[in-house]
Amino acid sequence: MSIHFRADGSAHVFETMVVKAESAKYGVIRKKLPILFQWEIKNLKVSPDIFYAYESADDIHLSWSPEESKIDIPLEFEYDIQNGMDVLGSFPLVFYEYERRNKTTTDFALKITWDPTIQWQSFQVEQKEYNQEISDYSRYPLKLNPILNGIEVDSSSFRESYRYIIITAFPEVIPTNLSSKIELQKKGKFYHYVEKMSFFENSSIHHSTDLIFSENISTKKDITGVVFESNIYSDKTYDSIFGILHPNYQIIYNVSNIETSFWHLYSAGFKNELKQELDEGKPTYTYHFSYSKFGEHTYSSSERKQIKIRPVQFHSTEYNPGSFAFEFLFPEGMDLSKTDVKLSIIGCTYCPSIENGLQIPAQIGRDKNRIYLNWDHPFPKDYFPIILIDTDTKNFHYSYFGNYFASLNALYLSPGAGTNVGYILWNTIILGIPFFVLFIYIKKKRTELQKTKQRNELLEKITVHDPQFNLKEFYQKTSQIAERIVLAWTDGNMESARHFISAGVFQRFQIQLKLLREIDQISNRMANFRVLKQEILGVNSFGEFLTIHTKLYCAAKDISVPISANQDMVDSLFRSTSEGNYEEVYSFSRKVSAKSESNKDLLHNVCPSCGGESPFQHITNKCRYCGSIFNSGESDWVLSEITQMIEWDPNRFHSEDSLQKTDFKSPTHFQIIEDRASALLWKWIYAKSKANPLFLKREVSNSKILQLAESKEIIFIPVVGSAEITKFEKFDSRYFAEVGFRWSAARAKNSLPEHRRTSIRLQLKETRDLKLGFGEASCKNCGAPYPEIDAVKCEYCNQTIPESVEDWLLEDIK
């Protein structure tokens, strides 16, 4: 590409190129070399001339068919630019920006020549590329080789990622064809301003501005105010991770002699009329105002800081910016030898990047800690100055509190703007964090002390009966019991966990499994089960039994599959299922007289009563040496109740004295009554679902219950939340107890469960075998559990089964 500048202000351009095959299907558009002002393409010639070509004011269009685009197309362009040079006020200039089109840096050559009569004040060619570090464009110099009346760009100096080539030049003499344009611009109306900017070490800048007019205009009619054009706050002190701690936009605060808007803070109105003054005997009209700003410091490297300043703008349909004078006052003692100031003009009122503008030479003076910048030429309409100051970064620091309180002041000036509300909110939270943390710390310590005190009080209730009780060993045991329960549940048969759970809990799980298989036709499986944490919620001592209520925080994968599902289907579903957490209250009961002995329990295959070997290969629930029932709670902890956390009420437990009259005492621990009622409720649910009263025949004291069980009512997905004894009575030699249940079930398959409340009335004739404890009535001879249907002989030892068990029996259900 070659460009030749003529003395009359025009330019001649010659380009050669090869459009690679398949790279332009329908043709090309040669975008203009962007110039700041108006220009026009003339005398276009394209070779070869077999393609359709035409030029507009600033574009060249060339078209061909898709077939012609399948091969490389060599092209030559030759044309004139009528206004190759232009003026800024009365200042001549050249400014081209050429966008890269070449594939590599080695296949582009640029030569620039000019008529011998042209002399340049300065002439530079730069390359521009996007700089990721500062999120903006940066310019880099190109090596220029001089030739006769021109230069050639050394292609080896191109950077691999450059995007634009920028040509900026300033001729010594104004071309003759631009004289009329200069005279036309001089006839316009202009305003002038003088601005003093004070730089502070905390990175704030105070602007003090004088707007000067040559005639008296009304600030109420002719002008509305000034525009700050507050831009994005781009100081890179924080990286993107902490972006919320950074202001979004530059902060305007500390305004004087101007009125801000409620809804925005990017402009302000004048408060007073202009003040008349004399300048060399001529009247001038001045308006003075000031404001401060955070966020004009933009990019900080390890050694250098860039400050981008956009002076205040005054928008008017009649007035354009004329001359201006800037004074920059830096902190005392600052070495200005390392500070560089550049002036550009920009035609975009909202663009923060100085790289979008035209850098122009300006008069710059220095005096100790001051720098002066003057410009004596008018600007074209809608163009404004922007200043770049490159200085030593050690002279400034980021002011966290300065930004924060300035933002509060800006919010006060313009409450409806909302520009930095998010920043203010987050930083208010952050500044309040120390106080919040202190509050939380004190509250946490107080809670920990309360929990420690509560735990010690609960432990004291246990150790008063069992001085050797060890909470850590207890948690280990309860965790292992929970794991065995989950394993048995997943296997679909609770027999392997029967020794560790009460009769009621066993019936609950066993019947739930049956209902799932027989009614819902599904199987519930769990995997990756583990107890994450345990916490004692309460300790109750009723009669001869002690109960510890422990909250278990558990994690597991939980799925439900059709009973016909094979193992591959189950494994696949487990892989696609994420773990879930849940909480339940496990109530463990044991006789008050029992004492803790390490490793003497069924978890170690040892009878907790006599210490005899007790492997799990047999179905019986009785020790073959001492005859004790394993899940009775006689010698070791047994899981006697499971309560959903949502149903847990620590105040629901009554003392036995509060539920019975003073002239009689319950022959059975109340926790056992609730457990027995729970077993009977589950048997009732199963009997109703199957319409088969045989499951209850040995468990009732009222034959009407069996008649009610004959009417079928299928109960889907039952879940019992809690069981609570509500009433206890004695008539003659019989005892009666009422237990209330909170539970849920669905009326149809795949329908939503409904909350239910049921009350069960139990009857006990005179006494109950004390050895049973929390165990279920079983064969007196071998200890095996009775079958659930109407059998007359024990299936293990052939002993005769009584028609009614000697236990609490179902009297009524509502």
Secondary structure by P-SEA (a helix, b strand, c coil): cbbbbccccbbbbbbbbbbcccccccccccccccccccccccccccccccbbbbbcccbbbbbbccccccccccbbbbbbccccccccccccbbbbbbcccccccccbbbbbbbcccccccbbbbbbbbbbccccbbbbbbbbbbbcccbbbbccccccccccbbbbbbccccccccaaaaaaaaaacccccbbbbbbbccccbbbbbbbbbbcbbbbcccccccccccccccccccccccccccccccccccccccbbbbccccccccccccbbbbbcccbbbbbbbbccccccccccccccbbbbbbbcbbbbbcccccccbbbbbbcccccccccbbbbbbbbccccccccccbbbbbcbbbbcccbbbbbbcccccccbbbbbbbbcccccbbbbaaaaaaaaaaaaaaccccccaaaaaaaaaaaaaaaaaaaaaaaaaaaaaaaaaaaaaaaaaaaccccccccaaaaaaaaaaaaaaaaaaaaacccccccccccaaaaaaaaaaaaaaaccccbbbbbccccccccccccccccccbbbbbbbbbbbbbbbcccccccaaaaaaaaaabbbbbbbbbbbbbbbccccccccccccccccccccccccccccccccccccccccccccccccccccccccccccccccccccccccccccccaaaaaaaaaaaaaaaaaaaaaccccccccccccaaaaaaacbbbbbccccccccccccccccccbbbbbbbbbbccccccccbbbbbbbbbbbbbcccccccccccccccccccccccccccccccccccccccccccccccccc
